[in-house]
Amino acid sequence: MSDPQAVPALGVNHLVLNVRDIEASHKFYTEGLGWKQIGALGPQFPMQMRFYQCRPGSHHDVALVQMANPDAAPPVKKWDLAGGESINAINHYAVAYRKEDFVKQLEYMKAKGVDFAIRGEHGMTHSCYVVDPDGNGIEILYELPAEVWEQDVNGALNYFVPTATDGDDALVDNTDYKVFTAPTS
C-alpha cells in the first residue's frame, strides 16, 4: 500500500479576524470595501462575531470577532508589506476580482475614502493593498492570464512595478503585461 497523498484544495474558504472595535471594522468592510454583512452570532454565544460576503454564492468570506479585552491588545502599528514593525500575525490576505471589475472596485474604494497603501503590477496579478482598522493588509487584485507567467512563475513572483496610489493615475490599469518566458540555463 502506498503512502497517502495530499489532495489539492479548492482554495481558502474564509478568514476570521480578531478586531479591537467591531463597529469600526464593520464600517470599513461594508462601506469602505462594499461587502455585505450576511449574519452574526446570536446572544447565546460567548462572543460577538459578524460574517461578511464579498462574492455571490459564498456563505461568508471574512468574519470578525470582537476581542474580549481590546485594551490589552498591543497598539496597531503601521502596516508594511515587508513586515516592518507590524505585530499582526497576518501580513495580508488577497481578494480577487474580475479584470473588468478591478478598476471599478478601486474607484468605489477611493470614493469611500479608503487609502491605497501600495498599488502595483506583479508578474501574475495587478494589485492594490489597503489596510483595515486593525492593521491587516488586504490585497485587492485580479489575476493575469496564465500564459503571462506560467513559463517562469518565479520570475513573475519576483516582479513588481509600483504604480500611483493617489490621484487619477491610481485608477489607471496598464494591460500591456510583461510576459515571463522560460529561464535559459
C-alpha positions, 0 to 999 in steps of 0.5 A: 500500500502506498503512502497517502497523498495530499489532495489539492484544495479548492482554495481558502474558504474564509478568514476570521479576524480578531478586531479591537472595535467591531463597529469600526471594522464593520464600517470599513468592510461594508462601506469602505470595501462594499461587502455585505454583512450576511449574519452574526452570532446570536446572544447565546454565544460567548462572543460577538462575531459578524460574517461578511460576503464579498462574492455571490454564492459564498456563505461568508468570506471574512468574519470578525470577532470582537476581542474580549479585552481590546485594551490589552491588545498591543497598539496597531502599528503601521502596516508594511508589506515587508513586515516592518514593525507590524505585530499582526500575525497576518501580513495580508490576505488577497481578494480577487476580482474580475479584470473588468471589475478591478478598476471599478472596485478601486474607484468605489474604494477611493470614493469611500475614502479608503487609502491605497497603501501600495498599488502595483503590477506583479508578474501574475496579478495587478494589485492594490493593498489597503489596510483595515482598522486593525492593521491587516493588509488586504490585497485587492487584485485580479489575476493575469492570464496564465500564459503571462507567467506560467513559463517562469512563475518565479520570475513573475513572483519576483516582479513588481512595478509600483504604480500611483496610489493617489490621484487619477493615475491610481485608477489607471490599469496598464494591460500591456503585461510583461510576459515571463518566458522560460529561464535559459540555463 
